[in-house]
């Protein structure tokens, strides 16, 4: 059951990191804020690995090339997915794109079952479909109804689907990478993946910034406090996601991870004093039922 608390940790850290990354991108650039996630999170990743090695020891055998291939694939798909997501936000019809990005949990299950090592039960499929319906209700409540024609004709639809597909592939690559590490402790396996992937991403993003965005890189270096905050919260969230996915199906982890919406709702309700619409309550009801069904019957 270790995957449940680590998924909850990841959801909280992701919500916090998103707020910090938004501030950082306004002060420098979107790519600079993304780079900060990896370069400033990397020291924490190595410190975390060192702590786990002291507690549980090194893997009995060093991972082979398949491990590094999965880590590189996960790193590239995550960066590309983030770029697609950012481009999606810039397009007009945000509602269409949002509906497609919510399909990530189902895409993870479908692709994982067909091409990876996902093993989803009948109850698991039912729980994910119910949770997905809840996400659709929440999107409609926030953004308004979208016609079927818009769902297939809007340019934002393609970008939303691309982002969902790439994020799904990222999760599946991460899970398969963790299975290449010869260690009995799930946190240790996840940490090896985390350090390897973040090291690759930090190198790739830094090379991009030096070659294409030096002024933004200089602006990033003038905000070390905020960059470190983004790096730490991003690393903490990734450690949660990676550990959960090393212990449980990526599609299940993604479904439970939607609980992040409850944290956002709590902030809106108690801090901003915003009253949810009736359809939002319906959506949250479906989401809660789907998550509970997943936890109890999976």
Secondary structure, DSSP 4 states (H G I P E B T S, - for coil): -HHHHHHHHHHHHHHHHHHHHHHHHHHS-HHHHHHHHHHHHHHHHHHHHHHHHHHH---SS---HHHHHHHHHHHHHHHHHHHHHHHHHHSS-HHHHHHHHTTHHHHHHHHHHHHSS----HHHHHHHHHHHHHHHHHHHHHH----HHHHHH-HHHHHHHHHHHHHHHHHHHHHHHHTTS--S-HHHHHHHHHHHHHHHHHHHHHHHHHHH-HHHHHHHHT-HHHHHHHHHHHHHHHHHHHHHHHHS-HHHHHHHHTTHHHHHHHIIIIIS-PPPPHHHHHHHHHHHHHHHHHHHH-
